[in-house]
Every structure is written in structure tokens, then in C-alpha cells.
Amino acid sequence: HEGNHHIVYAFGTIQKTSAVKFHHITPDYELLANQEKYHSLMKAIGYLNENSGVLIFIDNEYTTNHELMRDIGIGAQIVQKLGIEHIHLLSTHANKDYVGLSGFGLSIEKEIIL
């Protein structure tokens, strides 16, 4: 998408119902300098190692709500291509509203707060 490279790491077998963690690609020094983001990513990797699922790195740092909506669409397309229909969303914040996922044949079955 627009010359960006998105990366998916699969942990275990990808199923129609899978745990999914989205993470924006940041330079290593920024990730290591931000303990909250670092620990969140490490918790997600630990969860995925134990329970299977996918970690999706989105190559786009959004600054506006419009760009956030575009990132959700990109993430939804990636999840759809992987054959996932029902998402167990790994997140640090509860009750985010992801409008338009049903248009991709996707649903968030549950949110797992890390």
C-alpha cells in the first residue's frame, strides 16, 4: 500500500478465529525508549507464543483520525487475506470502535487487554 511494507508474524496455526495484535512500525530506538510500547509488544508476543495468532506490523505512523481509519482498512485487508474472520484483538485499551470491519467480513469477537 503506497510503497509501505507491512509485516505479519504468525504464531502457531492461523484459524478463522485468531488472536491479532496490530503494531505500528517504529525505529528500534523509539520502541526501546518508550517502555510502555516496548512492554506492550513483549506482552503481546508472549500471549501469541502461548495461544497462537498473528502480529501485524503496519508501516504507517498516523497523525489524524482519517489516517487512522485508513490504517484500520489496511489491517482489515491483511487479516482477511490471512483467512481470519473472527478477531480476538490484543490491545492496551478497551472498547475502541472499529467501524467498517463488517464490510471486510470481519468481527471482533473479544478484546484481550494486555
ABEGO torsion letter per residue (X at the ends): XGGBBBBBBBBEBBBABBBBBBBBBBBAAAAAABAAAAAAAAAAAAAAAAAEEBBBBBBBBBABAAAAAAAAAAAAAAAAAAGBABBBBBBABBGBBBBGAAAAGBBBABBBBX
